């Protein structure tokens, strides 16, 4: 499993100033009084790993993650979350497996959408999702337990429990890669059919 080293936030929800959270090895719990930003930290993890559902981040639209201002501070137009990963054990997918450390950043501009970067290079959302898919650490991973999540797991339907088991086993990424492989295979077969038609004429 890829290890998380550090979470960095700026302009994300209540974390308007640059904030850095060091993540130690082992089980990590976020504790504090109501309203101190515990849930916002969990949502920052989901955000940087490619979450697209505003509902998963307690909002009506994705722009709601951007600091919205207060009576004495103006609203921001951009939010940024970065996560530093330890890849010394080379657990990352091949595309990202050349470095001991991996830095994943997501920026969102108000009304303009998001961009994703891995080690400074712009990538697709799909690339970020694949990076975390096999590590049981994706945006919907069971390794992050938010408020009310335990009750939801207990009440889950069989298909939902199967998904939880697949995440725990680290095989959810296989479905994405299989789908991609099937699309490429179909495209290749179509190209071969066209070549055969051309050769016949």
HELIX and SHEET records of a PDB file:
HELIX    1   1 UNK A   38  UNK A   48  1                                  11    
HELIX    2   2 UNK A   54  UNK A   57  5                                   4    
HELIX    3   3 UNK A   62  UNK A   65  5                                   4    
HELIX    4   4 UNK A   94  UNK A   96  5                                   3    
HELIX    5   5 UNK A  125  UNK A  133  1                                   9    
HELIX    6   6 UNK A  149  UNK A  154  1                                   6    
HELIX    7   7 UNK A  158  UNK A  169  1                                  12    
HELIX    8   8 UNK A  172  UNK A  200  1                                  29    
SHEET    1   A 6 UNK A  19  UNK A  22  0                                        
SHEET    2   A 6 UNK A   3  UNK A  10 -1                                        
SHEET    3   A 6 UNK A  78  UNK A  86 -1                                        
SHEET    4   A 6 UNK A 101  UNK A 109 -1                                        
SHEET    5   A 6 UNK A 113  UNK A 118 -1                                        
SHEET    6   A 6 UNK A 121  UNK A 123 -1                                        
END                                                                             
